[in-house]
Amino acid sequence: MRGSGSADRLIRVAIRDSKAPAVAALSFPAGAFVAFVAFVEILKDQSTATGFAMFRG
C-alpha cells in the first residue's frame, strides 16, 4: 500500500542541468521517470551493450 506523502502524488519530475542552471529544466511524466530509474538500476548489474540491447527492444 502506498503512503499519502507528497512523493506519491507526483505528476511530473523536473530535471535541471547542474552545469547550466540558467537553462530551462526538462520535465518528464513521473511514471516515465520512475521507469527510467528502474532501467538504470538494471544496467548497474549488466554490461552497457547488453543494457542498450534491452533498451532498444
N, C-alpha and C positions, 0 to 999 in steps of 0.2 A: 504494500500500500504506500502510495506517495504521500509525503507530508504536505503541509499547506504553506511552506516557505515561499518567498518571492521567486526563487530559482525554479520552482515547479510551474510558475506562470509565465516563463519567458516565451516571447513570441519571436523575437529576433535577437541575434547576437551581433554586436558591432566590433569590428577588428580594426585597429589603427596601427600603422607602421611606426614603430618606436624611433626609427631613424629619420622619419619625415612626419613629425606630429602635426604639422600645419596642413597636411594633405587630408582630404576627407576620408572618413572611415568607410570600410566595406561593411555591408550589412547582410547577414545570412539568416534564413529561417532557422529557428532554434533546432528543429528536427534534423535539418541538413548538417548543422554544425556538430550535433551530437554524433551523427553517423560518421562524419569526418574524423572526429576524435577517436571513435571506436576503431576506424580503419587504421589510424596512426598507431594505436595500441597493438593491432595485429602485426603491423610492419616491424615493430620492435623485436619480434621473435622470428622474423623471416628475413631473407635477403631482399635487397631492393628490387632486383629483377623479378623475383617471384611475386612480391607485393605489387609491382607495377602490372604484371600479367593479370593478377586478380582484379586490379582496379579497372583495367581495360575490358575485362569480361572475357 
